[in-house]
């Protein structure tokens, strides 16, 4: 009996779903195929009557099942202009289109892949009519990027990123390849938003939500946190009025904005901050709260008044005695802390009894503050 031509049989296996052409055999067969090939060679030696049907049965017996969502190892064996063929051990070579090769935009597959490279691939879609699976690297990078930003958020890390675009609402950046958004109320800069394109900004995470594909960041909070590291509650600082709203005044203190709430301007009743301040006024204020989580600095001139109403009647006297009054305030705070540690009760003063009310009012305007700061 004449010897069979096994090469011609293998080339003809397309009819069995083993879609390989003669040029494929320059690349190493996957483990499953090598195992079957060894069995074929053994069978060929023992019985040259081994048929196509026998080979197909072996393929089915040792077939691996691949499902969308699986992450598999694969070998790059053919790079094309708009994609690449990947050997993952399936009957048919899998395909990865160029748009699925990276979480970032690329123009050529060889920016990401190299021939004979072995790496992980995500099975994006089930077999098409030709039995070919569609793969993705972008999806793996996407999942790992969200995992990374969640970790960064849990660590309250500060990240740096370059602004690549702006819109009416704010600015756009990329964090770990994901598109992030900085609301306009969380951009602390005096330049126009359009001028930020290309600028690298320090940022803190405000929201990380993979399900809703929302990644929101704050430039203001990052700057406030950095400034907070140099500030203390009870400290007197010099600032400039940058904005006045019905609920208070925004004071620039060294490049970050703090809120002087209307209830913290004076012990006397004030109808509007405009009756006390003008934009660009310079003044002394005392820091009464540093909230790093919200990126807020709360200020007061009320606590610096030698006598109730001095901020309205004689603000210069308040500024002149600011350090002296701040020291009294700090001593009161220390006395309260010691009393709490010792289980005692500190008698309320007029100043202290007003503070809860001020805090409550400030909380009610928090959303306004975030939008206006």
C-alpha positions in Angstrom: 0.0 0.0 0.0 1.5 3.4 -0.9 2.4 5.9 1.8 -0.2 8.6 2.5 0.8 12.2 2.0 0.0 13.6 5.6 0.9 17.1 4.6 -1.8 17.2 2.0 -4.3 15.8 4.5 -3.4 18.4 7.1 -3.8 21.2 4.5 -7.2 19.8 3.6 -8.4 19.9 7.2 -10.2 23.2 6.6 -13.3 21.1 5.8 -13.1 19.7 9.3 -12.9 23.2 10.9 -9.1 23.1 11.5 -8.6 26.3 9.6 -4.8 26.2 9.0 -3.0 26.8 5.7 0.5 25.4 4.8 2.2 28.7 5.9 0.8 28.2 9.5 3.1 25.3 10.1 6.1 27.5 10.5 4.7 28.4 13.9 4.7 26.0 16.9 1.4 24.2 17.3 -0.5 24.6 20.6 -0.1 21.9 23.2 -3.4 20.3 22.3 -2.5 20.1 18.6 1.0 18.8 19.4 -0.5 16.0 21.5 -2.9 15.1 18.7 0.0 15.2 16.2 2.0 12.8 18.2 -1.0 10.4 18.3 -1.4 10.8 14.6 2.3 10.0 14.0 2.0 6.9 16.3 -1.2 5.8 14.5 0.5 6.4 11.1 3.3 4.1 12.0 0.9 1.4 13.2 -1.9 1.7 10.8 -1.8 3.8 7.6 -5.6 3.5 7.4 -6.0 6.5 9.8 -8.7 8.7 8.2 -9.9 12.3 8.3 -12.8 11.1 10.4 -10.4 9.6 12.9 -8.4 12.8 13.1 -11.6 14.9 13.6 -12.6 12.6 16.4 -9.3 13.2 18.1 -9.8 16.9 17.8 -13.2 16.7 19.4 -11.9 14.5 22.1 -9.2 16.9 23.1 -11.1 20.1 22.2 -10.9 23.0 24.7 -14.0 25.1 25.2 -13.5 28.8 25.1 -16.1 31.2 26.4 -16.5 35.0 26.2 -15.0 36.5 29.3 -12.2 34.0 29.6 -8.6 35.2 29.9 -6.3 32.9 28.0 -2.6 32.8 27.0 -1.9 33.1 23.3 0.9 33.4 20.8 1.0 36.1 18.1 1.8 34.5 14.8 0.6 36.9 12.2 0.3 40.7 12.3 -1.9 42.4 9.8 -2.5 46.1 9.1 -5.7 46.2 11.1 -5.3 43.3 13.5 -3.5 40.1 14.3 -4.0 36.3 14.3 -3.4 34.7 17.7 -2.9 31.0 18.5 -4.7 30.2 21.7 -5.0 26.5 21.2 -8.4 26.6 19.4 -9.2 24.8 16.1 -9.1 28.1 14.3 -6.7 31.0 14.8 -8.3 33.8 16.9 -8.4 37.4 15.8 -7.7 40.7 17.6 -8.7 43.9 15.8 -6.5 47.0 16.2 -9.1 48.8 18.3 -9.0 46.1 20.9 -5.2 46.1 21.2 -4.8 48.9 23.8 -6.8 51.0 26.2 -5.0 54.0 24.4 -5.4 54.9 20.8 -2.8 53.3 18.5 -2.2 53.5 14.7 -0.3 50.3 14.1 -0.5 46.8 15.7 3.2 46.6 16.0 3.0 49.4 18.6 1.6 46.7 20.9 2.3 43.3 19.5 5.4 41.4 18.2 5.5 38.2 16.3 5.8 35.1 18.5 5.1 37.1 21.6 3.1 35.2 24.3 0.7 37.2 26.4 -2.8 37.2 27.9 -5.9 37.9 25.9 -9.5 38.4 26.8 -12.1 36.5 24.8 -14.4 39.2 23.7 -16.8 37.4 21.4 -17.8 33.8 20.7 -16.9 32.0 17.4 -18.2 33.6 14.2 -19.5 31.6 11.3 -15.9 30.6 10.4 -15.3 29.4 13.9 -13.0 32.3 14.8 -12.9 33.9 18.3 -12.4 37.6 18.8 -9.9 38.7 21.4 -9.1 41.9 23.3 -6.1 43.3 25.2 -8.0 46.6 25.8 -10.6 44.8 28.0 -7.9 43.4 30.3 -6.2 46.8 30.6 -9.6 48.3 31.3 -10.4 45.9 34.1 -6.9 46.3 35.7 -7.1 50.1 35.3 -10.3 50.3 37.3 -8.8 48.0 39.9 -5.8 50.3 40.1 -7.7 53.5 40.5 -9.9 51.9 43.2 -6.7 51.1 45.1 -5.4 54.7 44.6 -8.7 56.1 45.9 -8.6 53.8 49.0 -5.1 55.1 49.7 -6.3 58.7 49.2 -3.4 59.1 46.8 -2.6 62.2 44.9 -2.1 61.6 41.2 -0.8 63.8 38.4 -2.2 63.9 34.9 -2.2 66.1 31.8 -5.3 67.9 30.6 -6.1 66.8 27.1 -9.4 68.6 26.5 -11.9 70.9 28.2 -15.7 71.4 27.9 -18.3 73.6 29.4 -18.4 71.5 32.6 -14.7 71.2 33.3 -11.5 69.4 32.0 -10.7 65.9 30.8 -7.6 63.9 31.8 -6.5 60.2 31.6 -5.7 58.2 34.7 -4.2 54.7 34.1 -5.6 55.0 30.6 -9.2 55.8 31.8 -10.8 59.1 30.9 -11.4 61.2 34.0 -13.4 64.4 34.5 -12.5 67.4 36.6 -15.6 69.6 37.3 -15.1 73.3 36.8 -15.8 73.9 40.5 -12.9 71.7 41.4 -10.3 73.5 39.2 -8.3 75.9 41.3 -6.6 78.2 38.8 -7.0 81.8 37.6 -6.4 81.0 33.9 -9.2 80.1 31.5 -10.0 76.4 31.3 -9.0 76.3 27.6 -5.5 77.3 28.6 -5.2 74.2 30.8 -4.8 71.9 27.8 -1.4 70.3 28.0 -0.9 71.3 31.7 -0.2 68.6 34.3 -2.3 68.9 37.4 -2.2 67.3 40.8 -5.5 65.5 41.4 -7.5 63.7 44.1 -10.2 61.2 43.6 -13.8 62.3 44.1 -15.7 59.4 42.6 -14.7 56.0 41.2 -17.6 54.1 39.7 -16.8 51.4 37.2 -20.4 50.4 36.7 -21.4 53.9 35.6 -18.0 54.5 34.0 -17.6 57.6 36.1 -14.1 58.8 37.2 -14.3 62.3 38.8 -11.3 64.1 40.2 -10.5 67.3 42.0 -7.6 69.7 41.4 -8.8 72.0 44.2 -8.8 69.2 46.8 -5.2 68.3 45.9 -4.1 71.8 46.3 -6.0 72.3 49.5 -4.5 69.1 51.0 -1.0 70.2 50.1 -1.8 73.6 51.7 -3.4 72.0 54.7 -0.2 70.2 55.5 1.2 73.6 56.4 -1.9 75.0 58.1 -3.3 74.5 61.6 -6.7 75.1 63.2 -6.5 78.3 65.2 -3.8 79.8 63.0 -4.3 83.4 61.8 -3.6 83.9 58.0 -3.8 86.9 55.7 -6.1 86.5 52.7 -7.8 88.3 49.9 -11.6 88.4 49.2 -12.0 86.7 45.8 -15.8 86.2 45.7 -18.9 87.2 47.7 -22.0 85.2 47.9 -25.2 85.5 50.0 -23.9 82.8 52.3 -20.4 84.1 52.8 -17.1 85.2 51.2 -14.4 83.1 49.5 -11.0 84.1 50.7 -7.7 83.3 48.9 -5.1 82.2 51.3 -1.9 81.4 49.5 -3.4 80.0 46.3 -6.3 78.0 47.9 -9.8 79.2 48.7 -11.4 79.1 52.1 -15.0 79.9 53.0 -15.7 82.7 55.5 -19.4 81.8 56.2 -21.8 84.6 57.0 -22.3 83.2 60.5 -18.6 83.4 61.2 -18.1 87.1 60.2 -19.3 88.7 63.4 -21.3 88.1 66.6 -23.6 90.8 65.4 -26.3 89.9 62.8 -25.2 90.6 59.2 -27.8 90.7 56.4 -25.2 90.2 53.6 -21.4 89.9 53.4 -21.4 92.8 50.9 -22.1 95.1 53.9 -18.7 94.2 55.4 -16.4 93.2 52.5 -15.6 94.1 48.9 -13.9 91.9 46.3 -10.0 92.3 46.6 -10.2 93.4 50.2 -7.3 92.1 52.3 -8.1 90.8 55.8 -6.9 88.6 58.6 -8.9 85.4 59.2 -8.5 82.5 61.6 -8.7 78.9 60.4 -11.5 77.0 62.4 -11.7 73.8 60.4 -9.6 71.8 57.9 -11.6 69.2 56.1 -9.1 67.3 53.8 -11.7 64.7 52.7 -14.0 67.4 51.2 -11.1 69.8 50.4 -12.6 72.6 52.5 -11.0 75.3 54.7 -13.4 77.1 57.0 -12.5 80.5 58.3 -13.7 83.0 60.9 -13.3 86.6 61.8 -16.0 86.4 64.5 -13.7 84.4 66.8 -11.1 87.3 66.5 -13.5 90.0 67.7 -12.3 91.6 71.0 -15.9 92.7 71.5 -19.1 91.4 69.8 -19.8 93.4 66.6 -16.2 94.8 66.2 -16.0 93.3 62.8 -18.8 95.5 61.7 -18.0 98.6 63.7 -14.2 98.6 63.6 -12.6 95.8 61.5 -9.1 97.3 61.8 -9.2 96.7 65.6 -10.0 93.1 64.9 -7.0 92.7 62.6 -4.7 94.5 65.0 -5.7 92.1 67.9 -6.1 89.0 65.7 -3.1 87.1 67.0 -4.0 87.9 70.6 -7.6 86.7 70.2 -6.5 83.6 68.3 -4.3 82.6 71.2 -7.3 82.9 73.5 -9.3 80.7 71.1 -6.6 78.1 71.1 -6.4 78.0 74.9 -10.2 77.5 75.0 -9.9 74.6 72.5 -7.1 73.0 74.6 -9.2 73.3 77.8 -12.1 71.7 76.1 -10.0 68.8 74.8 -8.5 68.2 78.3 -11.9 68.3 79.9 -13.2 65.7 77.4 -10.2 63.4 78.1 -10.8 63.7 81.8 -14.5 63.1 81.5 -15.4 66.6 82.6 -17.7 69.2 81.2 -16.6 72.6 80.0 -19.0 75.5 80.6 -20.3 77.1 77.4 -19.3 80.6 76.5 -21.2 82.8 74.1 -18.6 81.9 71.4 -18.9 78.2 71.9 -22.7 78.1 71.9 -22.7 79.8 68.5 -20.4 77.3 66.8 -22.9 74.4 66.3 -25.3 76.7 64.6 -22.6 78.0 62.3 -21.6 74.5 61.4 -25.2 73.5 60.6 -25.6 76.5 58.3 -22.4 75.7 56.6 -23.4 72.1 55.9 -26.7 73.4 54.3 -24.6 75.4 51.7 -22.0 72.7 51.0 -23.3 72.0 47.5 -23.3 75.7 46.7 -19.8 76.0 48.0 -18.6 73.2 45.7 -20.2 74.8 42.7 -19.0 78.3 43.4 -15.5 77.8 44.9 
